[in-house]
Amino acid sequence: MTTAEWITASLVFIIAAILAVVSIRSFQNKGFLFNNAYIYASKEERGKMDKKPYYRQSAIVFCILCAVFLVIGLSLLLHKDKLFLLEIPLIVGVVIYAIVSTVQINKQTKR
């Protein structure tokens, strides 16, 4: 394994670790809320907003993205190109989850 591959794999695993930390903090409803509904809301809306479903949504998305980066890192370390195929269902799953959960959250907040 070349030095460039080691550096790349290390960076990918560092990104995965950062995503895992952000995910854990979001599951705990702590830290900055990385969610568009919160980011684009006014200060008044942020104060009235129930942040718990948005924290949960962000936590799950970051957890799946952590898994994506772990798969990328493992495929680089193990030189198994077929591991890259595991990324596809994970990425598709995170996109579908984000859309479905956003619709569900919007339905619940309109009640």
Secondary structure by P-SEA (a helix, b strand, c coil): ccaaaaaaaaaaaaaaaaaaaaaaaaaaccccccccccccccaaaaaaccaaaaaaaaaaaaaaaaaaaaaaaaaaaacccaaaaaaaaaaaaaaaaaaaaaaaaaaaaac
